[in-house]
Amino acid sequence: MRKSLLLLLLLIPAYCMAQVKITGKVINMTDTRAVPNASVFLNNAQVGNKTADDGTFTLSNVKPGKYDFIISIVGYETYTYSLQAGSTNINLGTISIIPKTFQLNEVKIRPDPNREKYYAIFRQQFLGYSDNAAKCTILNSDVLDFDYDEATRILKATSHDFLEIENKALGYKIRYKLTNFNYNPAKAMLYYEGISNFEVLKGTEKQKRKWRKERQSAYLGSYMHFYRSAIKDSLTQENFVVMRLIRKPNPNYHGGLNNKYLQSLVNKPLDRADFFKLTDQEGLFAIGFTDCLYVMYTKKGRAPSDNTVQAFNMPNNATTIISFDEQYAFFDNNGIVANPHSVIYEGDWGISRVAEMLPVDYEPVVEKK
């Protein structure tokens, strides 16, 4: 008993050191008055709070890593600041935010008879097609603004306030400020981005156990899992296999999604050094390759009906093709790509949507060997 108590006492200081706090104060740039009730949070993470009446705030339990710190409140420009959290507390000092200038005479409000159709398309593409998506609810779709091009059939969307999404599959409430959504069905291309914050839903102990299990399932084989494993040089141990996919345009292609490319798979696993690079910036890493990367996660299979990449007579594993629009995609130690336009995912990661999204500070359960 005495040894156990001693061990506990020895562990307490280390645990306390890990509980990093971020503090500061928010004021109006115009009149320097405090801004109360502003949302302050780490983008895509579970850490968030509101400013007090005097504009001060505290974010607690911040895990080490690279984050975008966000301040958001109606009537002000969104404030973003990149920071690196370590083992010591961070004081951001006094932060001035800029009031928005509204031109009410330019605002035209008129009902759109096609709004429900646009929303149905948006919901399916944004949340996804999975069982998890069926358990997600967007609580305030009225904050969405749509723009549809009849000629190209491209649907664009933004939100003038935070979307509130209840994910009962993973046990999160997500606040998501959508800054860009672009869906092009002709090219089967989807891109969306925004800022978000996660809050754990309240539930029974049985529900919490199920949510932990489902979060673990969503994490395993995901791009977050892959990039974190690449950093640790543990791709093989974490059941990833990466191969070279040579892809060239098909000269006989005349539209549609099939046979757009002539491609061949080099059935030999690549070494991490073939595609993974260190950078001169702490906490930032790079991935790049002259051809495409064919990534298999060997512990998770897919049903034949799933719209995933399953070619070249490979075993029924979860597979993803990574193609590069830039020389390198840069990602942080949380496994989040800093320049998302640089990569295109086809297959397992390509069909993963907000319904499978985990906070960047998510930590998986370590399996016992």
N, C-alpha and C positions, 0 to 999 in steps of 0.2 A: 504493500500500500504506500509506504514511504517513497519507494523508487518511482511508483507511478505518479505520485504527487510532485516529486522533484522533476520528472520528465515534463509534466504539464507546465510547471513554472518556467522551465527552460524554454519551452515552446512559445509561451505567451509573448515575450518581446519580439520574436521573429514574426509572429502573426500580426502584432500591432504595427510593425514596420511596413507590412505589406498593404496596410489600409491607407493608401495615399488620398489626400484631400486636395481639391482645387477650390480656391476662394477668389473673391473679387467683388467689384461693385460696378453697377451699370448706371450710366447717366445719359441724359439727353444732350447731344452735341450742341444744340442750339442755345439752350438756356442753362445747361449744366445741372438741371434738377435730376434727382434720383428717378429711376424708372422701375416702379414696382410691378410685380406679377408677370414679369417677362419669363419665358421658358428658356432655361439654360440647360444644355445637355451635350453629351458626346455623341456625335453622329453614328447612327446604326448600332448603338450600344444600349445597355440597360441602365446607364447612369444619367439621371436628370433631376431637375429641381426647378423651383420658381424663385425669383428675386423677392426679397422682403420689402416692406414699406420704404426702407432707406436705400433700396437698390442693391443691397449686399446679397451674396449667395454662397453656398457651400455645396460642392459635389463630393460625396464620400464613396469609399470602397472602390476607388479607381485602380484597375489592374494595370501593370506595366504594359506599355505599347504606344503606338503612334495613333493619334486621334485628330479628328476635326472637331473643335469646340464651337458650338453654335449658340447664338442668342437670337430668339425669334419672338416677336410680339406684333400684333396688328397695329398698323400705322407707322412702322419703322422698317428700314432696310434690314434684311437678315445679315447678321454679323458672323463671320467664319474666321477661325484662327487655328492653324495646325500646331499641335504640340506633341511632345514626347514625354510620356509619364514614366518615371523611374521608381525609385524607392523613397524619394523625399517629397514632401508636400509642395504644391505649386500655388503661388499667389500671383494672379494676373493683374493685380492693381485695379485702377479705375479705367473702365472701358466706355468710350463714348459711342453711342449708336445714332444713326442719321434718320430723322423723321422723313417719311415719304411725302412727296408732293403729288396731290391728286388734282386731276383736271376733270371735274365732274361733267363739264359740257361735252366731253368726248365719249362719255359712257352711254351706250345704247343697249337697252335691255328688251329683248323680244323672245317669245317662246320659240323653241325649235321642235317641230313635229317629229323629227328623227332622233331626238335625244335618247329615247329609250333604246333604240337600235344601236346607237353609238355606244351607249353604256354597256349593253350586253356584250358587244365585241371587246370593249375595254376590260370588263370584268374577267372575261375568259382568258384574255391574253396577259393581263396583269397578275391575276391570282393563279392561273394555270388550270390544268385539266385533271389534276391528281385527286386522290381521296382527301388529302389535306385541304385542297381548294374548296371542296364541297362543304367543309366545316368552317370556312371563313365567311365573315359578314362585314361588308363595308357599311358603316353606320351613318355616314353623312355624304352620300354621293352628290348632293347638291353643290358641294364646293368644287366640283370638276367643271372644267371648261373644255369643250370639244371643237375641233376644226377638221372637217372632212373634205377631201378633194374628190369630187365625183369622177374626174378624168383619170386620176392615178389610183383611186380607191385607197389612198393613204389616210389613215386616221391619226391625228395628233391630239394630245391632251396635256393640260396642266391643271394644277389645283391652286385656287387663290387662298386657301387655308389648308391646314393639315387634314388629310384623310384619316379617319379613325377606323382601324381594321381590327376586328376581334377574331383571333385565330384559336379556335377551340381544339384544334388538332395538336398544336404545340404548346398551348397555354400562354399565349402572349396577346397583349393589346399593343398594336403598333400605330404610332402617329407618323404619317408619311406625307411630307410636303413634296408634291410631284412637280418637278421643274421641266421635265422633258419626257414625253411618251410619243414614240413614232412607230406605227405598225404598218408595214407594207406587205399585204398578202401576196401580191404578184411575185415578189422575191422571197417570200417566207422569211422576212427580216423583222425583228422586233428589237427596239432599244428603249430603255427607260432609265431615268435617274432622278434622284431627289435626296432629301435629308429625312432622317427618321430617328425615332426613339422607341425603345421597347420597355414595356411594363409587364411584369409577371401577373397573370390572372390569379385571382383567389379561387381556391377549390378545396375539396376534401383531400385527405391523405391519399386515398385511392386514385383520385384524379391527378394529383401531383406525381405519383409514381408512374402513371401512364404517360404523362407529359414528358417526364425525364426520359422515358424509354423512347418516345417518338422523336424527341430532340436528338437523341443519340443516333437514331436511325437516319434522320435527315442529315446529320453531320457526316456520317461514315460514307466515304466515296465522293463527297462534295468537293467543289473547287477549293473551299476553305481548308478542308482536310488535306487535299493534294498539295497546296502551296505551303502549308505548315510542315507537312512531311518533307517537302523538298528542302526547306530551310534546315531541318534537323538531319538531313541526309538519311532518312528512314523510309523512303518510298517502298522499297522491297518489303521491309518489315511491316509496313502499313498496308500491304496487299495491292500496291499499284504497279502496273507494268506500262512502260512508255515505249512506243515504237515509231519509226519513221513512215509517214504516209506521203508518197509522191503523187502529186495531183497536177494535171494539165487540163486546159480547156478542151472540151470535145468539139471538134470542127463540124460535126454532124448534129449538134444540138440545136433544136428549133423551138425551144420553150418548154414549160413545165418544170418539174423538180427532179425528174429522173435523168440519169446519164448526162448531167451537166458537165461532168468532168470525166476524163480518163485517169484512173488512179490505180496505184499498186502499193501494197503494204510490204515493207521490208520486215520479214518475220524474225527479227532479232532485237531483243530489248536494248534500248539506249542506256548509256550511263548518264547519271545526273549531270556530269560535267559537259555533256553534249548540248544541253539546253539551259542550264541554270548558271547564273552569274551573280557574283557579289558586286556591290556598287561602293562608291566612296562616301555614301551617306549612311550613317548609322540607322539600322532598322529598316533599310530599304534594299530590296533584292530585285533581280531581273530574270525574266525568262524569254528566250527567243530561239528561233530555228529557221533555217532556210526553207524547209518544206513544212508540211503540217505535222503536228504531234497527234498520235493515236493513243489515247489514254484508256487503259482498262482498270477497273476496280474488281478484283477477282472474288471478293466476298459478298457481292451483291448482284443478283441476277435480275433480268427484266423479262416480263411476259412478252411473247411474240407480238401481241397486239399493241404494245407501247411504241410510240413514234420515236424510237431511238436508233442510233447507228449500230447496226449489228451486221457487219459485212465480212467478206473474206473468209468465211467458214470458221470464224473464231468461236470459242466456247461462249455460252450464253452469260456473258458478264456485262455489267454496266459499263458502257463505252462512251467516250467523248472524243470528237475531233477538235483540236485547237488550231485555228489558222490565224496568221498575224497580219494586221494592216499596218503595223509599224515594226521597226527592227526589234524593239523590246517592249514587253509589258512589265511594268514595275509594280511590285506588291510589297506590303509591309509584313511585320512579323505576326499580325493577326490573320494573314492570308487573304487580304483585301487588295484588289488591283487598283492602283492609283490613277491609271489612264485607261479606263474601261473601253474606250474607242479602239484601243490597240489590238484587241483580240475578239474573235468570233468563236462561239461554242456551238457545235452541232452534236446532237445526241443527248446523253443523259443530263449534262449541265445545261444544254440548250433549252430543254423543256422545263427546267426548274424555275419556279417563279416566286413571287412574294409568299405564297403559302408554305414554301420550304425554307424561307429566309430565317437565318439565325442572327442574333446580335454578334457584333465583331468581338465582344469580350466573352463569348461562350466558351466554356471549357468542357470537353467531353469527359465522360466517366472512363477512367483507366481500367481496361479489362484485366482481370487477374489471370496470370498464366498458369 
